[in-house]
Amino acid sequence: MGIGDKAEELKGKLKAAVGDATDDPRMEAEGRTEEASAKIKQDTESIVDALHDAGSARKGSDDAG
């Protein structure tokens, strides 16, 4: 998970909280969208890393046989 993605998620949470506190539904929605986008990026990176690790492990077991 990238630090930038985590920062983007926190920025979205903050923006959503400010929107909620100031009764600004547009800002709140934008913040929630940014937060969700960052979470999707993080999840995608995790999946790619897991697939890469699985591929590396499989390649290692193929080399042993």
PDBQT receptor file of N, H, CA, C and O in Angstrom, charges set to zero:
ATOM      1  N   MET A   1       0.851  -1.172   0.000  1.00  0.00    +0.000 N 
ATOM      2  CA  MET A   1       0.000   0.000   0.000  1.00  0.00    +0.000 C 
ATOM      3  C   MET A   1       0.888   1.224   0.000  1.00  0.00    +0.000 C 
ATOM      4  O   MET A   1       1.813   1.341   0.804  1.00  0.00    +0.000 OA
ATOM      5  N   GLY A   2       0.598   2.124  -0.902  1.00  0.00    +0.000 N 
ATOM      6  H   GLY A   2      -0.153   2.029  -1.555  1.00  0.00    +0.000 HD
ATOM      7  CA  GLY A   2       1.407   3.321  -1.025  1.00  0.00    +0.000 C 
ATOM      8  C   GLY A   2       1.045   4.370   0.015  1.00  0.00    +0.000 C 
ATOM      9  O   GLY A   2      -0.109   4.509   0.421  1.00  0.00    +0.000 OA
ATOM     10  N   ILE A   3       2.057   5.090   0.425  1.00  0.00    +0.000 N 
ATOM     11  H   ILE A   3       2.994   4.977   0.095  1.00  0.00    +0.000 HD
ATOM     12  CA  ILE A   3       1.837   6.158   1.401  1.00  0.00    +0.000 C 
ATOM     13  C   ILE A   3       0.923   7.222   0.811  1.00  0.00    +0.000 C 
ATOM     14  O   ILE A   3       0.079   7.782   1.511  1.00  0.00    +0.000 OA
ATOM     15  N   GLY A   4       1.090   7.498  -0.469  1.00  0.00    +0.000 N 
ATOM     16  H   GLY A   4       1.775   7.044  -1.039  1.00  0.00    +0.000 HD
ATOM     17  CA  GLY A   4       0.245   8.497  -1.128  1.00  0.00    +0.000 C 
ATOM     18  C   GLY A   4      -1.221   8.107  -1.113  1.00  0.00    +0.000 C 
ATOM     19  O   GLY A   4      -2.094   8.958  -0.943  1.00  0.00    +0.000 OA
ATOM     20  N   ASP A   5      -1.495   6.810  -1.293  1.00  0.00    +0.000 N 
ATOM     21  H   ASP A   5      -0.786   6.119  -1.431  1.00  0.00    +0.000 HD
ATOM     22  CA  ASP A   5      -2.882   6.348  -1.270  1.00  0.00    +0.000 C 
ATOM     23  C   ASP A   5      -3.483   6.491   0.126  1.00  0.00    +0.000 C 
ATOM     24  O   ASP A   5      -4.647   6.864   0.272  1.00  0.00    +0.000 OA
ATOM     25  N   LYS A   6      -2.689   6.193   1.142  1.00  0.00    +0.000 N 
ATOM     26  H   LYS A   6      -1.744   5.889   1.022  1.00  0.00    +0.000 HD
ATOM     27  CA  LYS A   6      -3.178   6.339   2.515  1.00  0.00    +0.000 C 
ATOM     28  C   LYS A   6      -3.432   7.812   2.827  1.00  0.00    +0.000 C 
ATOM     29  O   LYS A   6      -4.419   8.157   3.476  1.00  0.00    +0.000 OA
ATOM     30  N   ALA A   7      -2.529   8.678   2.357  1.00  0.00    +0.000 N 
ATOM     31  H   ALA A   7      -1.727   8.398   1.829  1.00  0.00    +0.000 HD
ATOM     32  CA  ALA A   7      -2.709  10.120   2.566  1.00  0.00    +0.000 C 
ATOM     33  C   ALA A   7      -3.970  10.606   1.849  1.00  0.00    +0.000 C 
ATOM     34  O   ALA A   7      -4.716  11.431   2.377  1.00  0.00    +0.000 OA
ATOM     35  N   GLU A   8      -4.199  10.081   0.633  1.00  0.00    +0.000 N 
ATOM     36  H   GLU A   8      -3.592   9.411   0.205  1.00  0.00    +0.000 HD
ATOM     37  CA  GLU A   8      -5.397  10.459  -0.121  1.00  0.00    +0.000 C 
ATOM     38  C   GLU A   8      -6.660  10.006   0.622  1.00  0.00    +0.000 C 
ATOM     39  O   GLU A   8      -7.663  10.719   0.654  1.00  0.00    +0.000 OA
ATOM     40  N   GLU A   9      -6.594   8.816   1.216  1.00  0.00    +0.000 N 
ATOM     41  H   GLU A   9      -5.779   8.236   1.190  1.00  0.00    +0.000 HD
ATOM     42  CA  GLU A   9      -7.739   8.318   1.981  1.00  0.00    +0.000 C 
ATOM     43  C   GLU A   9      -8.025   9.230   3.175  1.00  0.00    +0.000 C 
ATOM     44  O   GLU A   9      -9.174   9.588   3.431  1.00  0.00    +0.000 OA
ATOM     45  N   LEU A  10      -6.974   9.600   3.898  1.00  0.00    +0.000 N 
ATOM     46  H   LEU A  10      -6.040   9.309   3.691  1.00  0.00    +0.000 HD
ATOM     47  CA  LEU A  10      -7.152  10.474   5.058  1.00  0.00    +0.000 C 
ATOM     48  C   LEU A  10      -7.661  11.852   4.643  1.00  0.00    +0.000 C 
ATOM     49  O   LEU A  10      -8.488  12.449   5.333  1.00  0.00    +0.000 OA
ATOM     50  N   LYS A  11      -7.164  12.353   3.516  1.00  0.00    +0.000 N 
ATOM     51  H   LYS A  11      -6.493  11.869   2.955  1.00  0.00    +0.000 HD
ATOM     52  CA  LYS A  11      -7.636  13.638   2.989  1.00  0.00    +0.000 C 
ATOM     53  C   LYS A  11      -9.134  13.559   2.690  1.00  0.00    +0.000 C 
ATOM     54  O   LYS A  11      -9.885  14.487   2.992  1.00  0.00    +0.000 OA
ATOM     55  N   GLY A  12      -9.557  12.448   2.096  1.00  0.00    +0.000 N 
ATOM     56  H   GLY A  12      -8.947  11.695   1.851  1.00  0.00    +0.000 HD
ATOM     57  CA  GLY A  12     -10.974  12.264   1.802  1.00  0.00    +0.000 C 
ATOM     58  C   GLY A  12     -11.820  12.216   3.069  1.00  0.00    +0.000 C 
ATOM     59  O   GLY A  12     -12.901  12.803   3.131  1.00  0.00    +0.000 OA
ATOM     60  N   LYS A  13     -11.314  11.509   4.080  1.00  0.00    +0.000 N 
ATOM     61  H   LYS A  13     -10.437  11.032   4.030  1.00  0.00    +0.000 HD
ATOM     62  CA  LYS A  13     -12.037  11.441   5.362  1.00  0.00    +0.000 C 
ATOM     63  C   LYS A  13     -12.177  12.831   5.978  1.00  0.00    +0.000 C 
ATOM     64  O   LYS A  13     -13.238  13.203   6.478  1.00  0.00    +0.000 OA
ATOM     65  N   LEU A  14     -11.089  13.582   5.930  1.00  0.00    +0.000 N 
ATOM     66  H   LEU A  14     -10.227  13.280   5.523  1.00  0.00    +0.000 HD
ATOM     67  CA  LEU A  14     -11.110  14.935   6.490  1.00  0.00    +0.000 C 
ATOM     68  C   LEU A  14     -12.086  15.819   5.732  1.00  0.00    +0.000 C 
ATOM     69  O   LEU A  14     -12.865  16.556   6.336  1.00  0.00    +0.000 OA
ATOM     70  N   LYS A  15     -12.041  15.742   4.413  1.00  0.00    +0.000 N 
ATOM     71  H   LYS A  15     -11.407  15.143   3.923  1.00  0.00    +0.000 HD
ATOM     72  CA  LYS A  15     -12.939  16.555   3.581  1.00  0.00    +0.000 C 
ATOM     73  C   LYS A  15     -14.398  16.190   3.857  1.00  0.00    +0.000 C 
ATOM     74  O   LYS A  15     -15.256  17.068   3.938  1.00  0.00    +0.000 OA
ATOM     75  N   ALA A  16     -14.675  14.890   4.000  1.00  0.00    +0.000 N 
ATOM     76  H   ALA A  16     -13.978  14.176   3.934  1.00  0.00    +0.000 HD
ATOM     77  CA  ALA A  16     -16.038  14.453   4.295  1.00  0.00    +0.000 C 
ATOM     78  C   ALA A  16     -16.483  14.964   5.665  1.00  0.00    +0.000 C 
ATOM     79  O   ALA A  16     -17.630  15.375   5.837  1.00  0.00    +0.000 OA
ATOM     80  N   ALA A  17     -15.574  14.935   6.634  1.00  0.00    +0.000 N 
ATOM     81  H   ALA A  17     -14.642  14.601   6.494  1.00  0.00    +0.000 HD
ATOM     82  CA  ALA A  17     -15.907  15.408   7.976  1.00  0.00    +0.000 C 
ATOM     83  C   ALA A  17     -16.178  16.911   7.981  1.00  0.00    +0.000 C 
ATOM     84  O   ALA A  17     -17.110  17.378   8.635  1.00  0.00    +0.000 OA
ATOM     85  N   VAL A  18     -15.364  17.655   7.255  1.00  0.00    +0.000 N 
ATOM     86  H   VAL A  18     -14.607  17.275   6.723  1.00  0.00    +0.000 HD
ATOM     87  CA  VAL A  18     -15.569  19.109   7.166  1.00  0.00    +0.000 C 
ATOM     88  C   VAL A  18     -16.898  19.399   6.467  1.00  0.00    +0.000 C 
ATOM     89  O   VAL A  18     -17.647  20.279   6.891  1.00  0.00    +0.000 OA
ATOM     90  N   GLY A  19     -17.185  18.663   5.402  1.00  0.00    +0.000 N 
ATOM     91  H   GLY A  19     -16.577  17.948   5.057  1.00  0.00    +0.000 HD
ATOM     92  CA  GLY A  19     -18.455  18.836   4.703  1.00  0.00    +0.000 C 
ATOM     93  C   GLY A  19     -19.639  18.551   5.603  1.00  0.00    +0.000 C 
ATOM     94  O   GLY A  19     -20.650  19.252   5.566  1.00  0.00    +0.000 OA
ATOM     95  N   ASP A  20     -19.498  17.509   6.414  1.00  0.00    +0.000 N 
ATOM     96  H   ASP A  20     -18.677  16.940   6.444  1.00  0.00    +0.000 HD
ATOM     97  CA  ASP A  20     -20.572  17.162   7.348  1.00  0.00    +0.000 C 
ATOM     98  C   ASP A  20     -20.731  18.246   8.413  1.00  0.00    +0.000 C 
ATOM     99  O   ASP A  20     -21.846  18.656   8.736  1.00  0.00    +0.000 OA
ATOM    100  N   ALA A  21     -19.598  18.703   8.953  1.00  0.00    +0.000 N 
ATOM    101  H   ALA A  21     -18.693  18.370   8.690  1.00  0.00    +0.000 HD
ATOM    102  CA  ALA A  21     -19.635  19.710  10.020  1.00  0.00    +0.000 C 
ATOM    103  C   ALA A  21     -20.164  21.060   9.537  1.00  0.00    +0.000 C 
ATOM    104  O   ALA A  21     -20.789  21.799  10.298  1.00  0.00    +0.000 OA
ATOM    105  N   THR A  22     -19.910  21.371   8.273  1.00  0.00    +0.000 N 
ATOM    106  H   THR A  22     -19.402  20.770   7.655  1.00  0.00    +0.000 HD
ATOM    107  CA  THR A  22     -20.344  22.671   7.738  1.00  0.00    +0.000 C 
ATOM    108  C   THR A  22     -21.653  22.570   6.966  1.00  0.00    +0.000 C 
ATOM    109  O   THR A  22     -22.091  23.536   6.341  1.00  0.00    +0.000 OA
ATOM    110  N   ASP A  23     -22.266  21.406   7.013  1.00  0.00    +0.000 N 
ATOM    111  H   ASP A  23     -21.910  20.621   7.520  1.00  0.00    +0.000 HD
ATOM    112  CA  ASP A  23     -23.535  21.179   6.316  1.00  0.00    +0.000 C 
ATOM    113  C   ASP A  23     -23.397  21.410   4.808  1.00  0.00    +0.000 C 
ATOM    114  O   ASP A  23     -24.265  22.006   4.170  1.00  0.00    +0.000 OA
ATOM    115  N   ASP A  24     -22.276  20.917   4.258  1.00  0.00    +0.000 N 
ATOM    116  H   ASP A  24     -21.572  20.433   4.776  1.00  0.00    +0.000 HD
ATOM    117  CA  ASP A  24     -22.006  21.051   2.821  1.00  0.00    +0.000 C 
ATOM    118  C   ASP A  24     -22.031  19.644   2.206  1.00  0.00    +0.000 C 
ATOM    119  O   ASP A  24     -21.009  18.958   2.180  1.00  0.00    +0.000 OA
ATOM    120  N   PRO A  25     -23.202  19.218   1.713  1.00  0.00    +0.000 N 
ATOM    121  CA  PRO A  25     -23.321  17.845   1.200  1.00  0.00    +0.000 C 
ATOM    122  C   PRO A  25     -22.419  17.569   0.002  1.00  0.00    +0.000 C 
ATOM    123  O   PRO A  25     -21.976  16.437  -0.193  1.00  0.00    +0.000 OA
ATOM    124  N   ARG A  26     -22.147  18.585  -0.792  1.00  0.00    +0.000 N 
ATOM    125  H   ARG A  26     -22.506  19.504  -0.633  1.00  0.00    +0.000 HD
ATOM    126  CA  ARG A  26     -21.273  18.372  -1.953  1.00  0.00    +0.000 C 
ATOM    127  C   ARG A  26     -19.845  18.050  -1.510  1.00  0.00    +0.000 C 
ATOM    128  O   ARG A  26     -19.222  17.121  -2.025  1.00  0.00    +0.000 OA
ATOM    129  N   MET A  27     -19.332  18.829  -0.548  1.00  0.00    +0.000 N 
ATOM    130  H   MET A  27     -19.838  19.583  -0.130  1.00  0.00    +0.000 HD
ATOM    131  CA  MET A  27     -17.977  18.584  -0.047  1.00  0.00    +0.000 C 
ATOM    132  C   MET A  27     -17.908  17.225   0.649  1.00  0.00    +0.000 C 
ATOM    133  O   MET A  27     -16.928  16.497   0.497  1.00  0.00    +0.000 OA
ATOM    134  N   GLU A  28     -18.934  16.889   1.401  1.00  0.00    +0.000 N 
ATOM    135  H   GLU A  28     -19.731  17.481   1.525  1.00  0.00    +0.000 HD
ATOM    136  CA  GLU A  28     -18.971  15.598   2.078  1.00  0.00    +0.000 C 
ATOM    137  C   GLU A  28     -18.940  14.453   1.058  1.00  0.00    +0.000 C 
ATOM    138  O   GLU A  28     -18.214  13.475   1.237  1.00  0.00    +0.000 OA
ATOM    139  N   ALA A  29     -19.724  14.582   0.001  1.00  0.00    +0.000 N 
ATOM    140  H   ALA A  29     -20.313  15.377  -0.145  1.00  0.00    +0.000 HD
ATOM    141  CA  ALA A  29     -19.759  13.548  -1.043  1.00  0.00    +0.000 C 
ATOM    142  C   ALA A  29     -18.418  13.450  -1.763  1.00  0.00    +0.000 C 
ATOM    143  O   ALA A  29     -17.950  12.350  -2.055  1.00  0.00    +0.000 OA
ATOM    144  N   GLU A  30     -17.802  14.582  -2.049  1.00  0.00    +0.000 N 
ATOM    145  H   GLU A  30     -18.182  15.476  -1.812  1.00  0.00    +0.000 HD
ATOM    146  CA  GLU A  30     -16.483  14.568  -2.693  1.00  0.00    +0.000 C 
ATOM    147  C   GLU A  30     -15.464  13.867  -1.803  1.00  0.00    +0.000 C 
ATOM    148  O   GLU A  30     -14.649  13.079  -2.282  1.00  0.00    +0.000 OA
ATOM    149  N   GLY A  31     -15.515  14.152  -0.528  1.00  0.00    +0.000 N 
ATOM    150  H   GLY A  31     -16.177  14.792  -0.139  1.00  0.00    +0.000 HD
ATOM    151  CA  GLY A  31     -14.588  13.515   0.416  1.00  0.00    +0.000 C 
ATOM    152  C   GLY A  31     -14.787  12.013   0.471  1.00  0.00    +0.000 C 
ATOM    153  O   GLY A  31     -13.821  11.251   0.476  1.00  0.00    +0.000 OA
ATOM    154  N   ARG A  32     -16.032  11.592   0.513  1.00  0.00    +0.000 N 
ATOM    155  H   ARG A  32     -16.817  12.211   0.510  1.00  0.00    +0.000 HD
ATOM    156  CA  ARG A  32     -16.308  10.148   0.554  1.00  0.00    +0.000 C 
ATOM    157  C   ARG A  32     -15.866   9.473  -0.748  1.00  0.00    +0.000 C 
ATOM    158  O   ARG A  32     -15.391   8.338  -0.735  1.00  0.00    +0.000 OA
ATOM    159  N   THR A  33     -16.024  10.177  -1.862  1.00  0.00    +0.000 N 
ATOM    160  H   THR A  33     -16.409  11.100  -1.872  1.00  0.00    +0.000 HD
ATOM    161  CA  THR A  33     -15.582   9.641  -3.154  1.00  0.00    +0.000 C 
ATOM    162  C   THR A  33     -14.065   9.504  -3.185  1.00  0.00    +0.000 C 
ATOM    163  O   THR A  33     -13.544   8.482  -3.632  1.00  0.00    +0.000 OA
ATOM    164  N   GLU A  34     -13.357  10.521  -2.717  1.00  0.00    +0.000 N 
ATOM    165  H   GLU A  34     -13.781  11.351  -2.354  1.00  0.00    +0.000 HD
ATOM    166  CA  GLU A  34     -11.896  10.464  -2.671  1.00  0.00    +0.000 C 
ATOM    167  C   GLU A  34     -11.420   9.339  -1.757  1.00  0.00    +0.000 C 
ATOM    168  O   GLU A  34     -10.469   8.625  -2.075  1.00  0.00    +0.000 OA
ATOM    169  N   GLU A  35     -12.090   9.193  -0.624  1.00  0.00    +0.000 N 
ATOM    170  H   GLU A  35     -12.863   9.773  -0.365  1.00  0.00    +0.000 HD
ATOM    171  CA  GLU A  35     -11.740   8.132   0.323  1.00  0.00    +0.000 C 
ATOM    172  C   GLU A  35     -11.941   6.756  -0.313  1.00  0.00    +0.000 C 
ATOM    173  O   GLU A  35     -11.081   5.883  -0.200  1.00  0.00    +0.000 OA
ATOM    174  N   ALA A  36     -13.071   6.569  -0.975  1.00  0.00    +0.000 N 
ATOM    175  H   ALA A  36     -13.770   7.278  -1.067  1.00  0.00    +0.000 HD
ATOM    176  CA  ALA A  36     -13.362   5.286  -1.621  1.00  0.00    +0.000 C 
ATOM    177  C   ALA A  36     -12.373   4.996  -2.742  1.00  0.00    +0.000 C 
ATOM    178  O   ALA A  36     -11.931   3.859  -2.904  1.00  0.00    +0.000 OA
ATOM    179  N   SER A  37     -12.025   6.015  -3.510  1.00  0.00    +0.000 N 
ATOM    180  H   SER A  37     -12.384   6.939  -3.378  1.00  0.00    +0.000 HD
ATOM    181  CA  SER A  37     -11.069   5.852  -4.602  1.00  0.00    +0.000 C 
ATOM    182  C   SER A  37      -9.711   5.399  -4.062  1.00  0.00    +0.000 C 
ATOM    183  O   SER A  37      -9.078   4.506  -4.625  1.00  0.00    +0.000 OA
ATOM    184  N   ALA A  38      -9.278   6.014  -2.982  1.00  0.00    +0.000 N 
ATOM    185  H   ALA A  38      -9.792   6.740  -2.525  1.00  0.00    +0.000 HD
ATOM    186  CA  ALA A  38      -7.996   5.643  -2.383  1.00  0.00    +0.000 C 
ATOM    187  C   ALA A  38      -8.031   4.206  -1.867  1.00  0.00    +0.000 C 
ATOM    188  O   ALA A  38      -7.057   3.468  -2.011  1.00  0.00    +0.000 OA
ATOM    189  N   LYS A  39      -9.147   3.815  -1.270  1.00  0.00    +0.000 N 
ATOM    190  H   LYS A  39      -9.938   4.415  -1.153  1.00  0.00    +0.000 HD
ATOM    191  CA  LYS A  39      -9.268   2.442  -0.767  1.00  0.00    +0.000 C 
ATOM    192  C   LYS A  39      -9.230   1.436  -1.919  1.00  0.00    +0.000 C 
ATOM    193  O   LYS A  39      -8.625   0.371  -1.796  1.00  0.00    +0.000 OA
ATOM    194  N   ILE A  40      -9.866   1.769  -3.023  1.00  0.00    +0.000 N 
ATOM    195  H   ILE A  40     -10.358   2.634  -3.123  1.00  0.00    +0.000 HD
ATOM    196  CA  ILE A  40      -9.843   0.882  -4.194  1.00  0.00    +0.000 C 
ATOM    197  C   ILE A  40      -8.413   0.740  -4.712  1.00  0.00    +0.000 C 
ATOM    198  O   ILE A  40      -7.984  -0.361  -5.059  1.00  0.00    +0.000 OA
ATOM    199  N   LYS A  41      -7.681   1.840  -4.765  1.00  0.00    +0.000 N 
ATOM    200  H   LYS A  41      -8.029   2.735  -4.484  1.00  0.00    +0.000 HD
ATOM    201  CA  LYS A  41      -6.281   1.779  -5.202  1.00  0.00    +0.000 C 
ATOM    202  C   LYS A  41      -5.466   0.888  -4.273  1.00  0.00    +0.000 C 
ATOM    203  O   LYS A  41      -4.659   0.080  -4.733  1.00  0.00    +0.000 OA
ATOM    204  N   GLN A  42      -5.676   1.033  -2.968  1.00  0.00    +0.000 N 
ATOM    205  H   GLN A  42      -6.332   1.689  -2.595  1.00  0.00    +0.000 HD
ATOM    206  CA  GLN A  42      -4.945   0.223  -1.997  1.00  0.00    +0.000 C 
ATOM    207  C   GLN A  42      -5.281  -1.254  -2.160  1.00  0.00    +0.000 C 
ATOM    208  O   GLN A  42      -4.391  -2.104  -2.135  1.00  0.00    +0.000 OA
ATOM    209  N   ASP A  43      -6.558  -1.556  -2.324  1.00  0.00    +0.000 N 
ATOM    210  H   ASP A  43      -7.281  -0.866  -2.343  1.00  0.00    +0.000 HD
ATOM    211  CA  ASP A  43      -6.980  -2.945  -2.501  1.00  0.00    +0.000 C 
ATOM    212  C   ASP A  43      -6.407  -3.532  -3.790  1.00  0.00    +0.000 C 
ATOM    213  O   ASP A  43      -5.977  -4.685  -3.817  1.00  0.00    +0.000 OA
ATOM    214  N   THR A  44      -6.403  -2.735  -4.856  1.00  0.00    +0.000 N 
ATOM    215  H   THR A  44      -6.752  -1.798  -4.834  1.00  0.00    +0.000 HD
ATOM    216  CA  THR A  44      -5.851  -3.196  -6.126  1.00  0.00    +0.000 C 
ATOM    217  C   THR A  44      -4.359  -3.486  -5.989  1.00  0.00    +0.000 C 
ATOM    218  O   THR A  44      -3.871  -4.494  -6.501  1.00  0.00    +0.000 OA
ATOM    219  N   GLU A  45      -3.640  -2.611  -5.304  1.00  0.00    +0.000 N 
ATOM    220  H   GLU A  45      -4.036  -1.792  -4.888  1.00  0.00    +0.000 HD
ATOM    221  CA  GLU A  45      -2.211  -2.837  -5.087  1.00  0.00    +0.000 C 
ATOM    222  C   GLU A  45      -1.979  -4.106  -4.275  1.00  0.00    +0.000 C 
ATOM    223  O   GLU A  45      -1.042  -4.856  -4.550  1.00  0.00    +0.000 OA
ATOM    224  N   SER A  46      -2.819  -4.350  -3.283  1.00  0.00    +0.000 N 
ATOM    225  H   SER A  46      -3.580  -3.741  -3.059  1.00  0.00    +0.000 HD
ATOM    226  CA  SER A  46      -2.691  -5.562  -2.473  1.00  0.00    +0.000 C 
ATOM    227  C   SER A  46      -2.912  -6.814  -3.312  1.00  0.00    +0.000 C 
ATOM    228  O   SER A  46      -2.194  -7.802  -3.165  1.00  0.00    +0.000 OA
ATOM    229  N   ILE A  47      -3.902  -6.769  -4.185  1.00  0.00    +0.000 N 
ATOM    230  H   ILE A  47      -4.486  -5.966  -4.304  1.00  0.00    +0.000 HD
ATOM    231  CA  ILE A  47      -4.189  -7.914  -5.052  1.00  0.00    +0.000 C 
ATOM    232  C   ILE A  47      -3.030  -8.157  -6.014  1.00  0.00    +0.000 C 
ATOM    233  O   ILE A  47      -2.606  -9.296  -6.210  1.00  0.00    +0.000 OA
ATOM    234  N   VAL A  48      -2.523  -7.088  -6.608  1.00  0.00    +0.000 N 
ATOM    235  H   VAL A  48      -2.867  -6.163  -6.449  1.00  0.00    +0.000 HD
ATOM    236  CA  VAL A  48      -1.395  -7.223  -7.542  1.00  0.00    +0.000 C 
ATOM    237  C   VAL A  48      -0.183  -7.797  -6.811  1.00  0.00    +0.000 C 
ATOM    238  O   VAL A  48       0.500  -8.677  -7.335  1.00  0.00    +0.000 OA
ATOM    239  N   ASP A  49       0.084  -7.305  -5.611  1.00  0.00    +0.000 N 
ATOM    240  H   ASP A  49      -0.471  -6.591  -5.184  1.00  0.00    +0.000 HD
ATOM    241  CA  ASP A  49       1.206  -7.831  -4.827  1.00  0.00    +0.000 C 
ATOM    242  C   ASP A  49       1.015  -9.313  -4.506  1.00  0.00    +0.000 C 
ATOM    243  O   ASP A  49       1.958 -10.100  -4.600  1.00  0.00    +0.000 OA
ATOM    244  N   ALA A  50      -0.198  -9.688  -4.131  1.00  0.00    +0.000 N 
ATOM    245  H   ALA A  50      -0.963  -9.049  -4.056  1.00  0.00    +0.000 HD
ATOM    246  CA  ALA A  50      -0.474 -11.089  -3.816  1.00  0.00    +0.000 C 
ATOM    247  C   ALA A  50      -0.290 -11.973  -5.046  1.00  0.00    +0.000 C 
ATOM    248  O   ALA A  50       0.269 -13.065  -4.951  1.00  0.00    +0.000 OA
ATOM    249  N   LEU A  51      -0.756 -11.507  -6.188  1.00  0.00    +0.000 N 
ATOM    250  H   LEU A  51      -1.211 -10.620  -6.265  1.00  0.00    +0.000 HD
ATOM    251  CA  LEU A  51      -0.587 -12.282  -7.422  1.00  0.00    +0.000 C 
ATOM    252  C   LEU A  51       0.892 -12.389  -7.796  1.00  0.00    +0.000 C 
ATOM    253  O   LEU A  51       1.355 -13.438  -8.243  1.00  0.00    +0.000 OA
ATOM    254  N   HIS A  52       1.615 -11.305  -7.609  1.00  0.00    +0.000 N 
ATOM    255  H   HIS A  52       1.238 -10.453  -7.246  1.00  0.00    +0.000 HD
ATOM    256  CA  HIS A  52       3.043 -11.315  -7.899  1.00  0.00    +0.000 C 
ATOM    257  C   HIS A  52       3.759 -12.314  -6.980  1.00  0.00    +0.000 C 
ATOM    258  O   HIS A  52       4.596 -13.096  -7.432  1.00  0.00    +0.000 OA
ATOM    259  N   ASP A  53       3.421 -12.279  -5.687  1.00  0.00    +0.000 N 
ATOM    260  H   ASP A  53       2.741 -11.645  -5.319  1.00  0.00    +0.000 HD
ATOM    261  CA  ASP A  53       4.027 -13.202  -4.728  1.00  0.00    +0.000 C 
ATOM    262  C   ASP A  53       3.689 -14.649  -5.068  1.00  0.00    +0.000 C 
ATOM    263  O   ASP A  53       4.548 -15.528  -4.988  1.00  0.00    +0.000 OA
ATOM    264  N   ALA A  54       2.436 -14.893  -5.447  1.00  0.00    +0.000 N 
ATOM    265  H   ALA A  54       1.739 -14.179  -5.512  1.00  0.00    +0.000 HD
ATOM    266  CA  ALA A  54       2.029 -16.253  -5.809  1.00  0.00    +0.000 C 
ATOM    267  C   ALA A  54       2.769 -16.716  -7.060  1.00  0.00    +0.000 C 
ATOM    268  O   ALA A  54       3.186 -17.871  -7.148  1.00  0.00    +0.000 OA
ATOM    269  N   GLY A  55       2.931 -15.822  -8.019  1.00  0.00    +0.000 N 
ATOM    270  H   GLY A  55       2.592 -14.884  -7.948  1.00  0.00    +0.000 HD
ATOM    271  CA  GLY A  55       3.666 -16.166  -9.233  1.00  0.00    +0.000 C 
ATOM    272  C   GLY A  55       5.123 -16.454  -8.937  1.00  0.00    +0.000 C 
ATOM    273  O   GLY A  55       5.701 -17.384  -9.499  1.00  0.00    +0.000 OA
ATOM    274  N   SER A  56       5.724 -15.660  -8.056  1.00  0.00    +0.000 N 
ATOM    275  H   SER A  56       5.254 -14.904  -7.600  1.00  0.00    +0.000 HD
ATOM    276  CA  SER A  56       7.117 -15.880  -7.682  1.00  0.00    +0.000 C 
ATOM    277  C   SER A  56       7.279 -17.201  -6.940  1.00  0.00    +0.000 C 
ATOM    278  O   SER A  56       8.244 -17.929  -7.170  1.00  0.00    +0.000 OA
ATOM    279  N   ALA A  57       6.344 -17.509  -6.058  1.00  0.00    +0.000 N 
ATOM    280  H   ALA A  57       5.560 -16.916  -5.871  1.00  0.00    +0.000 HD
ATOM    281  CA  ALA A  57       6.410 -18.760  -5.309  1.00  0.00    +0.000 C 
ATOM    282  C   ALA A  57       6.255 -19.946  -6.255  1.00  0.00    +0.000 C 
ATOM    283  O   ALA A  57       6.953 -20.951  -6.120  1.00  0.00    +0.000 OA
ATOM    284  N   ARG A  58       5.348 -19.825  -7.199  1.00  0.00    +0.000 N 
ATOM    285  H   ARG A  58       4.781 -19.009  -7.308  1.00  0.00    +0.000 HD
ATOM    286  CA  ARG A  58       5.140 -20.913  -8.161  1.00  0.00    +0.000 C 
ATOM    287  C   ARG A  58       6.370 -21.089  -9.043  1.00  0.00    +0.000 C 
ATOM    288  O   ARG A  58       6.779 -22.215  -9.326  1.00  0.00    +0.000 OA
ATOM    289  N   LYS A  59       6.955 -19.983  -9.475  1.00  0.00    +0.000 N 
ATOM    290  H   LYS A  59       6.622 -19.068  -9.245  1.00  0.00    +0.000 HD
ATOM    291  CA  LYS A  59       8.145 -20.065 -10.308  1.00  0.00    +0.000 C 
ATOM    292  C   LYS A  59       9.273 -20.738  -9.529  1.00  0.00    +0.000 C 
ATOM    293  O   LYS A  59      10.026 -21.543 -10.077  1.00  0.00    +0.000 OA
ATOM    294  N   GLY A  60       9.379 -20.402  -8.258  1.00  0.00    +0.000 N 
ATOM    295  H   GLY A  60       8.768 -19.747  -7.812  1.00  0.00    +0.000 HD
ATOM    296  CA  GLY A  60      10.400 -21.041  -7.422  1.00  0.00    +0.000 C 
ATOM    297  C   GLY A  60      10.193 -22.526  -7.274  1.00  0.00    +0.000 C 
ATOM    298  O   GLY A  60      11.161 -23.286  -7.260  1.00  0.00    +0.000 OA
ATOM    299  N   SER A  61       8.940 -22.961  -7.164  1.00  0.00    +0.000 N 
ATOM    300  H   SER A  61       8.153 -22.343  -7.176  1.00  0.00    +0.000 HD
ATOM    301  CA  SER A  61       8.663 -24.401  -7.025  1.00  0.00    +0.000 C 
ATOM    302  C   SER A  61       8.862 -25.113  -8.351  1.00  0.00    +0.000 C 
ATOM    303  O   SER A  61       9.229 -26.288  -8.365  1.00  0.00    +0.000 OA
ATOM    304  N   ASP A  62       8.628 -24.425  -9.478  1.00  0.00    +0.000 N 
ATOM    305  H   ASP A  62       8.330 -23.470  -9.467  1.00  0.00    +0.000 HD
ATOM    306  CA  ASP A  62       8.882 -25.010 -10.793  1.00  0.00    +0.000 C 
ATOM    307  C   ASP A  62      10.375 -25.228 -11.011  1.00  0.00    +0.000 C 
ATOM    308  O   ASP A  62      10.772 -26.218 -11.625  1.00  0.00    +0.000 OA
ATOM    309  N   ASP A  63      11.205 -24.311 -10.514  1.00  0.00    +0.000 N 
ATOM    310  H   ASP A  63      10.882 -23.506 -10.015  1.00  0.00    +0.000 HD
ATOM    311  CA  ASP A  63      12.642 -24.426 -10.675  1.00  0.00    +0.000 C 
ATOM    312  C   ASP A  63      13.218 -25.580  -9.851  1.00  0.00    +0.000 C 
ATOM    313  O   ASP A  63      14.250 -26.147 -10.209  1.00  0.00    +0.000 OA
ATOM    314  N   ALA A  64      12.549 -25.926  -8.748  1.00  0.00    +0.000 N 
ATOM    315  H   ALA A  64      11.710 -25.466  -8.457  1.00  0.00    +0.000 HD
ATOM    316  CA  ALA A  64      13.048 -26.976  -7.871  1.00  0.00    +0.000 C 
ATOM    317  C   ALA A  64      12.812 -28.354  -8.450  1.00  0.00    +0.000 C 
ATOM    318  O   ALA A  64      13.518 -29.298  -8.096  1.00  0.00    +0.000 OA
ATOM    319  N   GLY A  65      11.826 -28.494  -9.340  1.00  0.00    +0.000 N 
ATOM    320  H   GLY A  65      11.253 -27.727  -9.627  1.00  0.00    +0.000 HD
ATOM    321  CA  GLY A  65      11.450 -29.812  -9.835  1.00  0.00    +0.000 C 
ATOM    322  C   GLY A  65      12.050 -30.084 -11.114  1.00  0.00    +0.000 C 
ATOM    323  O   GLY A  65      11.837 -31.156 -11.680  1.00  0.00    +0.000 OA
TER     324      GLY A  65
